[in-house]
Amino acid sequence: MLSSRCPGKNHRGRRDATYDYVVIGGGTAGLAVAAYAFSLPALAPTGAANRRVHYAAGRTLGGSSALNTMAYNRATKGTYQRWATLVGSDGYTWDNFVKYFKSSELTPPDFAKRNTPNATFTYDTSVWYPSKTWFAAGVRTIGLNTSSIGHNSGILQGGAYTTDTIDPNNPLFLNTATRSSSESSYLRAAITDTQLMIHHRTLATKILFTSNKATGVFVSTEEIPFTLTARKEIILSAGVFHSPHLLLLSGIGPSSILSPLNIPVISDMPGVGQNLQDQMFFSVQNGISPRPPAPGFSDRTASLLAALPADAPEVEYLAGSLAGTTPGVTTVGDLSACLQTPFSRGNVTLSSSSASDPPLINMGWLTDPADGEIVVAAFKRLRQVWASADMAAVKVGPEIKPGEAVQTDAEILQWIRENTRSGPLIPFALPGHPQATVYALAEKIVNDILAGR
């Protein structure tokens, strides 16, 4: 899908067209940027046990915001400072970046008001999931206390309910609560009131350059090729996989990858498609009606963790429940751990020189031994929660997943490799859920374009 902004008449046919701005990608950030394009003034001239893992992508307007868990929380103040230091711009520090979070909240919740001592796990259990009250008590027994300020404060330590992106009164659905995505929020408003133009079912196949400046893009709709040209800017926002894929197809990337496929090298940039990081997670399940033990990390793992921002958690713990499929168990409690700051690195590369062929994606899970140590320690803490006295009141029967046969560190790590799931302007994995930061980043990009940066 390719989204673009038309400053004058709309070109509805599949033909060459020229716009002020062409936004490649209709996902979370792409639509947020495109929605603002109408108001922009004129500017001056593998580690998963050898498994092939299905990696769901939001191939729809709204991208990942149309199918994610809707979780919305900001990362930590220290990680935004790390980002600012790495790119050499104070614009990414917490104090300067937080305004973009606020401007991306179309119905801004009053976080300061809601994050009172009562806005934690002490909610009325007749309203909230009853099982989570027990989970919260069990987690506290291993030293993870409840946060009184919530997870949009720049501090992620402690347990809290997570804000979700929900439209409480969607007029298209009889004013009932529905998922809020970049399509249902940014895009619908922009299409109603502006000359924003969307090219549906359109594949971008190559970015065009004039004197090393991106000026257009070859696209194809139902195998009919045409060209879209930008008077001002080409904005690439095709996601963590397809942004580097399109850059490589356009001749931007390592010559060692491009030359064998006979792709002319526009710019030999070894970093394109590299440094892929993913926040893998896994669960320990049981049937249901910080004082952590020393994890014994190696010196190398301890030093890697010490180099992270002091407020950056290495693991997120999540609780939920689902219908039971085991005989005699009606409800299954699910405790999950999600690796927040992976040291393993994967990559995205080409399978061919055709944009119709998907990229080759290597997530690189657990290829750094430090990640293996951290996830094994996290797994053991999940079992500690299940073994706590607080959980004994609701736990039914033996462990369902992975089961009591998995005991040694080697067995635990192998089981995680076999059961890991997954949950590019951002240079490293930020702790927490990325949706809030992606929306804020889109707001910042628009602001930078307005400022001519």
Secondary structure as GFF3:
##gff-version 3
##sequence-region A 1 453
A	DSSP	beta_strand	2	5	.	.	.	ID=ss1
A	DSSP	beta_strand	17	24	.	.	.	ID=ss2
A	DSSP	alpha_helix	28	37	.	.	.	ID=ss3
A	DSSP	three_ten_helix	63	66	.	.	.	ID=ss4
A	DSSP	beta_strand	71	72	.	.	.	ID=ss5
A	DSSP	alpha_helix	77	87	.	.	.	ID=ss6
A	DSSP	three_ten_helix	90	92	.	.	.	ID=ss7
A	DSSP	alpha_helix	94	104	.	.	.	ID=ss8
A	DSSP	alpha_helix	111	114	.	.	.	ID=ss9
A	DSSP	alpha_helix	130	140	.	.	.	ID=ss10
A	DSSP	beta_strand	163	164	.	.	.	ID=ss11
A	DSSP	beta_strand	166	170	.	.	.	ID=ss12
A	DSSP	three_ten_helix	171	173	.	.	.	ID=ss13
A	DSSP	beta_strand	176	179	.	.	.	ID=ss14
A	DSSP	pi_helix	183	187	.	.	.	ID=ss15
A	DSSP	alpha_helix	188	193	.	.	.	ID=ss16
A	DSSP	beta_strand	196	199	.	.	.	ID=ss17
A	DSSP	beta_strand	202	210	.	.	.	ID=ss18
A	DSSP	beta_strand	213	221	.	.	.	ID=ss19
A	DSSP	beta_strand	224	236	.	.	.	ID=ss20
A	DSSP	alpha_helix	239	249	.	.	.	ID=ss21
A	DSSP	beta_strand	252	253	.	.	.	ID=ss22
A	DSSP	alpha_helix	255	258	.	.	.	ID=ss23
A	DSSP	three_ten_helix	259	261	.	.	.	ID=ss24
A	DSSP	beta_strand	267	268	.	.	.	ID=ss25
A	DSSP	beta_strand	280	288	.	.	.	ID=ss26
A	DSSP	alpha_helix	299	306	.	.	.	ID=ss27
A	DSSP	beta_strand	315	323	.	.	.	ID=ss28
A	DSSP	beta_strand	331	339	.	.	.	ID=ss29
A	DSSP	beta_strand	347	349	.	.	.	ID=ss30
A	DSSP	beta_strand	360	362	.	.	.	ID=ss31
A	DSSP	alpha_helix	369	387	.	.	.	ID=ss32
A	DSSP	alpha_helix	389	392	.	.	.	ID=ss33
A	DSSP	beta_strand	395	401	.	.	.	ID=ss34
A	DSSP	alpha_helix	409	419	.	.	.	ID=ss35
A	DSSP	beta_strand	421	422	.	.	.	ID=ss36
A	DSSP	alpha_helix	435	450	.	.	.	ID=ss37
###
